């Protein structure tokens, strides 16, 4: 089997495991909250703690792959994620679950970026859009089956099983990587930037944790405010450090490339809505409408089904319209479907809700594929590991922010009672939809022919700035 086919399918095993875990967890979140005797809004930390750990350890993934070999690091990351999943399944309290989720985040921080690095190093740029779409198709089995499987397991068995199903998938992934993936690493590995790693990790994790802790209660948490200030200070110090260091762990010079800059800034804004939807929809259906976890999963899984269908024709759409036009107008259409969820009520037809969710998944899939691919349009081989790490870190941060701001809106819009009113969900959908729509502005700065070669169009100008 050609490398452009076998490599994306193997990397997809890691994405499948991660996506299956996250979508199953979102569906089971209200049930886990009841089992651990905590508020569903409080349990959003099970999602954000995972992403915080990813944000803290993502900067090391590119260097580790170059230093120790991408195949070895990929296998270790898959094993760490699988072990942490098993620990989540045996957790007996809120603190144990959060600790296991942090370990999962560390494994995920190394797993997905290194997997994507293996892909972009193995496939020519002219075939990268198709390879990324192919990689995403098996990975979408997780989002498609995750809500239904998680809902079924939670309704009829125990929520703990949603974590244990990752173990056999991880074992399969390790075997396939060992058999079919060639090892790759840089011949000349730069010295590891420990100072930059410390500043970026504390800065990103401290800022996100501080925002979450400072806004998750009626009164701002002093600890949260301290973490926020320290985190922001570390971020500023890292910018100063990166400008002076010839080989920083996060290369800010990548932002000189127009295509990469648009991919990171526009993609991050757009993913606010993507981070919010998997958190808001199951919570609305179960806490607001009284659905069972299985009923909730049977409604929300269609978003991933729509994504799967679009990935098969993404390259043809980009060839017809070009990256710039697709990224601008498709982002706005996608955000309309996010805002449309604000109109859902207990008496809304399930078929109508599924149609809205399905169409939203179709357009969001096209946006993700396009934004991911355009980021590598002007990246040279020596920059691949840095670009992969940076783009993945930005994605985790924006998804985490989407969950955090959704929980904050629900908390502030809810009354003193234990139940979350439906109008609070409506407000959250509108706000995250509007925030995501601002992604059209960075995409509008792209040249008309940006990424033309990747899209199969004849380039009239180079995409570099």
N, C-alpha and C positions, 0 to 999 in steps of 0.2 A: 504493500500500500504506500502511496506517495507520502512524503513527509508533510506536505501541506494538508493532508487528511489525517494521518495517524497522530501527529503531534497535537493538533487542536482537540482531538477526541480524548487523548490521555489527560491533557491539562483540564479538560471539562470535568473529569472525575473529581478534582479538587473543588471546582466551582459547584458541582452537584452537591457535594457534601456540605459546603458552606450554605448554599441557598436552601437546601432541604432543612437544615438546622434553623435558619433564621425565619423561614416562612412557617414552619411548624410551631416555633416558639411564639410567634406573633398570634397565631390562632389560639394557643393554649394559655396565653398570658393571664386572662381573667381567672381561669381554673387554678393556675399556679398561685396566684395571689390569694385565693380563698384557702388553698391548702397550707400556705405558709403564714396565713393570718396577717397579710399586709394589703394596703390599698393597691388597686390596679395601676394607679398613676405612680405610686412609689416604685412599683416593680418595673417601670420603664428603665430603671437602672440596670436591669438584666440585659437590656439592649445597649444602652450607652456605655456601660462599663466595658463591654466587649469592644466597642468602637474606640473607646479611650485607649485601651491596651494596644489596639492596632495603630492608632495615631502615634503612640509613644515608640513603638518598635518598628514601624514601617521604614524609617530612615536607614536602618541597618541592613535591610534585606538585600539591596543592590550590592553593597560592599561584601556581604557574606557570600553571595552567589559568585562574585568575581574572585574572592579569596579561597573559598573551599570547594567551589564547583556548584553549578546550578542544580545538578541532579542530586547530589548529597543533601544540599540544603532543602530542596523540594521534598525529599523523602522524610527528613527529620521534621519538617513543618507539618506534613500530613499526619505523622505519628503523634506529634504533640497535640494536634487538634482532635484526633480520635481519642486519646487518653483523657483529655479535658472533657470531652463529651460524655465519656463514661462517668467521670466525677460529677458532672452536672446531674446525671441520672440518679446518683446515690446521695445527693445533697439532702440534709435533714433540716436546714434552716436557711433564712434569707442570706446571711453572711457567707455560708458555705457555697451557695449557688453563685453569688457575685464573685467569690474568689475563683471558682471553677470557670466562670465566664471570662474572667481576666486572663486565665491561662489559655483558654480557647482563642482569645484575641491575639495573644502572642503567637500562637501557631498560625492563625489566619494572617497575621501581619507578614509572615515569611512565606506562606503558602501561595496565596493568589498573586502577589507581585512577581515572585520568582517564576511561577507558572506562566504568566504573561511574558516575562523576559525570555523564557525558553521558546515561546511561540514566535516573538518578533525576531529572535536570532535565527530561527530555523526556516522562516518563510520569507520569500522576496517581498519587497514593498508593494509590487504590483498585484500580489495575491493576498495582501494582508487583510483587506476588507472582507473578502470571502472566507479567509481562515478564521477571523474573529467571529464572523457570523456562524460558521460551522462549530467553533468552540462553544458559542453561547447556546446552541440548540440542545445538546444533551444536558447542559447545565440548567436549562429551563425546565427539565423534568422535576427539579427540586421545587421551584415556584409553582408549577402546575399541580404536582402531587402533594406538596408540603401542606397547604391549607386543608385539603381533604383528608390526607393521612393523619396530620396532627389533630384535626377535629375528630376523626374516627377513634383514634387511640385515646384521646382525652375523654371523649364521651363514654366509651365502652370499656376502657382498660385504665391506664394511668398515664399522666403526663410525663412520667419518667422515661417511658419507652421512646419518646420522640428524640431523646438524646442518644440512646443506645443504638439506634439504627445507623448512626454515623460510623460505628466501629467496622462492620464488614465492608462498607464503601471505602474506608480508609485503607484497609488491608488490600483490597483490589487495586487501589491507586498505587500503593507502594510497589506491588508486584509488576504492574504495567510500566511504571517509570523505570524500574530496574531492568526490564527486558528490552524496552524500545527507545528510551530517551538517551541520546548521546550526552556525555558530560561536556560542559563548556564553561570557560572562565577566561578572564583577561590575562594575557601573558605578563603584563606589568600592572600589578595591583598597587594602587596608591595606599599610602599610610592612612590608617583609620583615623577619622576626625572625632576623637573622644569628646573634645570640648563642644564641638558642634552637635554631637549626638545628645549630650547632656542638656544643652540649652534648648534644642528643638523638642526633645522629649518632654522636659519639664514645662516648656512653653506651651506646647499643644495640649498635653494632658491637663496641665494646671488651668489653662484658659477654659477648656470644655467642662472640666469638673467644677470649676468656680462658677461658671454660668449656670450649670445645673443646680448646684447646691444653693446658690444665692437666690434662685428664683423658684424653687420647688416648695416653698412654704409661704404663708401669709407675710412673714417678716424675713428679710434677707438674712441668711446665715452668716455670722461673722467668719466662720471657717471658709465658707464659700467665697466671701469677699476677699479674704487674704489670698486664697488660691488664685483667684482671678487676677489680682494685682501682680502677684509673683509670676503667674503664667504670662501675662502681657509683657512684663519686664524682661522675662527670658526670651520672648519672641523678638523684642527690640534688640536685645543684646546679640541674638543670633544673626540678625540682619547685619549688624556691625561686624560681627565675626566673619560672616560669609564673604563680605566685601574685601576683607584683609587676607583671608586664607585662599591660597591658589587652588586647593582641592577640598572644598566644603562638602559635608555629607549630603546636604540639599543644595544643589547648584542653582542659585537664583538667576544665573546668566541665561538659563533656558528661557526665561521670560522675554528675552530679546527676539525670540522666534515668534512671529505673529501667530502662526497656527497653534503652537503649543500654548501660548498665552490665552488664546481664545478658548481652547479646549479645557484648560484648567479653570479659568474664571467663569466662563459661561456654563461649563458642565457642573461646576460646584453649585452655582445658583439654581440650576435646573434640578439637581438632585435633592434639594431641600424638600420638594414635593414628593420625590420618590422615597425619601426616608420617612416622611410623615404618613403616607398612605397605608403601608402595611401595619403601622401602629394604630392608626385611627379607625380604619374600616372594621377589623374584627372587634375592636372595643365598642364601636357604635352598634354593630349588629347584636352583640351579646349583652352588653350592659344597657344599651339604649332601647333595643327592640325585643330583647328577651330570647334571641336565638340560642340554640345549643352550639357548642364548638363545631360539631359536624355540619349543622345547617349553615353556620358562618363560613366554613371552609368551602362548602358547595357553591356559595355565591362568589367568593373572592378569588377562587382559583382561575377564573376566566381571564383575569388580567395577564397572567403568564401565558395562557393559551393564545391570546392575541399577540403577545410578544413573539412567540414561536413562529407564528404565521408571517409576521413582518420580516423576520430575519432572513427568510428565504428569498426575499425580493429587494433587500436593502441596497445591494450593489446596483441593481437596475434603476432604482429610484435616484440614487446619487449620480449615476451616469446620465440620466435624463435631465436633472435639474441642477446638479452641482452641490458641493458641500454648503456653500454660503446660503443659498436660497432654502435648502432643506432645513438647516439648523435654525434659521430665523423664524420661518413661518411654522414649521413643525413644532417648535417649542411653544409658540402661542396657542396652537390648536391643542396641544397636550395639556396645557394649563387650564384651558376651558373645561376639559373633562374632569380635572381635579376640582375645580370650583363647582361643577355640576353635582358633585357628591353632597354638597351642602343642602340640596333640595330633597335628599332622602328622608322619608318619614316611615313610621311603623306600618302604615297602610300602603306604602309604595309597592308596586308590583315587583316581585323578585326578578321577573324576566326583564323589566325595564332597568333595574339596578345592574343586572348582569350585562346588559347591552352597553350601558355607560362605562362600566368597569372594563369590559372587553375592548371597546374602542380606545379607551385611555391607554390600555396596555399596548395596543398596536402602535400608536403614535409615540409613546415613550420609548418603545424598543428601537424604533428608527432613530430617535434622537440620541440614545445611548450609543448605538453602533456608530453613528456618524461622529459624535463628539469624541469617542475613544479613538477612532481611526485618524481623524484630522490632527490629533496631537502628535502623531509620529510622522507626519508628512515630510518634515524637514529635519528630522533627527538623524544624525550620523551614527555609525556603529559604536564608537567610543562613548556616546552619550546615552545609549539605550538603557543601561541599568539605572542611571540617574533619572532619566525621563519616566521610566516605568515606576520607580519608587515615588517620585513626586506626584505623578498623576493618581496613583492608588491612594496615597496619603490624603490628597485633596478630596477624593471621593468619599473616603471614610469620614472625614471631618464634616463634610456637607450632609451626609446621611445622618450622622449623629446629631447635628444641629437641627435637622428636620424633626427627629424624634423629640429632642429637648424642647424646642419651641412649641411643638404640638402639646406636650404634657403641660408646659407652662400656661398655654392658652386655656386648656381644659380646666386647670386648677383655678385660674383667675376668674373664669366665666361660670364656675360652678358655685352653687350656694353652700350653706352649712351642712346639708344632708349628705348621706353616704353615696347617693346615686348621682351620676353625671347627667345634667339635663341635655336634651337633644340640641338645643340652640347653641350650646357650647361647642359641640362637634361642628355645627354649621359654620360658626365663626372661625374655627380652626381650619376647615377646608378652604374658606375664602382667603384667609391670610397667607397660608402656605402656597396657594395657587398664585396669588399676586406676586409673592416673593420670587417664585420660580419663573414667572413671566419676564422678570428683569434679565434673564439669561439671554434674551434676544439682543440686548445692547452690545455685549462683547462679541457675539457672533456677527453682528452688523459691521464690525471693524475689519472683518476678513476681506482680503482681496477677492474679486469676482472669480478668479481662477484658482483660488487656494485649494490645494489637494487634488488638482485636476488629473494628475497622472494616476493617483490612487483610485479615483472614481472612474477611470477609463475614458476620460475626456481629454481632448488635445489641449495641453497647457499653452496659454498665451503669455504667461509671465511666471516667474519663479515665486514661490511662496515665502521666501525669506525676507526679513526686514533687517 
